[in-house]
Amino acid sequence: MQSYEHILLAVDYSQESSSLIEKAQVMVERFQAKLSVIHVIDAIPMPDTSYGTVIDVNQEVDDPLLAAEQMKFKELCQQLQINPAEQWLVWGIPATEIINVAKHVQADVVLIGYRHHHGLAALFGNNAAEVMRHVQCDVWTVTLR
Amino acid sequence: MQSYEHILLAVDYSQESSSLIEKAQVMVERFQAKLSVIHVIDAIPMPDTSYGTVIDVNQEVDDPLLAAEQMKFKELCQQLQINPAEQWLVWGIPATEIINVAKHVQADVVLIGYRHHHGLAALFGNNAAEVMRHVQCDVWTVTLR
């Protein structure tokens, strides 16, 4: 019977996303699956193209916003006990980068939050729909409240 | 830790949906969850409004198409060992009925197939997106190939 061996968790750092992170932990435990984590930085201009689009969480950066992103991502990955090879801090368009990384790591499923709000706050919801439309693996959406 | 106790599986009877059904079985086993099943009939005209929109799988019907739908649904529910109270053969607009039943049975998650094709074959994919946009619980999509 086909199961899930590799889950890619897509996170922002909103307050509501704690339920998403909790559910990721449930999934990992129930499926005994590997967990990769991706966070896409799209709110700050890319400060220096020498970093590339995948950002090394341990590389020292001058930009204080980027440094803050690194710090938050590191904390989350520590909390979830994610191996360095499964940590994806990426700069770009969220849906595009999530789809690319899902393919690259051969994830069976993308776990992503979904917001029912409208306007700007709905962006994360749109990301989920966009990922679903184009990614080749399964997509699990967790409603964020 | 928050888990899943009640899964609503939305099925059509396409050949590809066997992978969806298999995954539903994996989910039920891993989460020790209750499974409800819904199939929405939208391709045939409602033959007699006295049936209502929820169709009793055991009620005798004159319409041969509806009788065939009942038969297929019964077989699936037998295969999945679904209690009669958790069997939902419904006539209407798929996304709308799935959302209604998910709310009615207080499902934690809707499990639904997603097709990446275009045109008519993409209808099921659109249903998944539509359910995601409006349902209050989580949605898991399984890519149908």
Chai-1 contact restraints between the chains, C-beta under 6 A:
chainA,res_idxA,chainB,res_idxB,connection_type,confidence,min_distance_angstrom,max_distance_angstrom,comment,restraint_id
A,M1,B,E22,contact,1.0,0.0,6.0,A-B,restraint_1
A,M1,B,V26,contact,1.0,0.0,6.0,A-B,restraint_2
A,Q2,B,E22,contact,1.0,0.0,6.0,A-B,restraint_3
A,S3,B,V26,contact,1.0,0.0,6.0,A-B,restraint_4
A,E22,B,M1,contact,1.0,0.0,6.0,A-B,restraint_5
A,E22,B,Q2,contact,1.0,0.0,6.0,A-B,restraint_6
A,V26,B,M1,contact,1.0,0.0,6.0,A-B,restraint_7
A,V26,B,S3,contact,1.0,0.0,6.0,A-B,restraint_8
A,R30,B,R30,contact,1.0,0.0,6.0,A-B,restraint_9
A,A129,B,A129,contact,1.0,0.0,6.0,A-B,restraint_10
A,M132,B,T141,contact,1.0,0.0,6.0,A-B,restraint_11
A,D138,B,V142,contact,1.0,0.0,6.0,A-B,restraint_12
A,D138,B,T143,contact,1.0,0.0,6.0,A-B,restraint_13
A,V139,B,T141,contact,1.0,0.0,6.0,A-B,restraint_14
A,W140,B,W140,contact,1.0,0.0,6.0,A-B,restraint_15
A,T141,B,M132,contact,1.0,0.0,6.0,A-B,restraint_16
A,T141,B,V139,contact,1.0,0.0,6.0,A-B,restraint_17
A,V142,B,D138,contact,1.0,0.0,6.0,A-B,restraint_18
A,T143,B,D138,contact,1.0,0.0,6.0,A-B,restraint_19
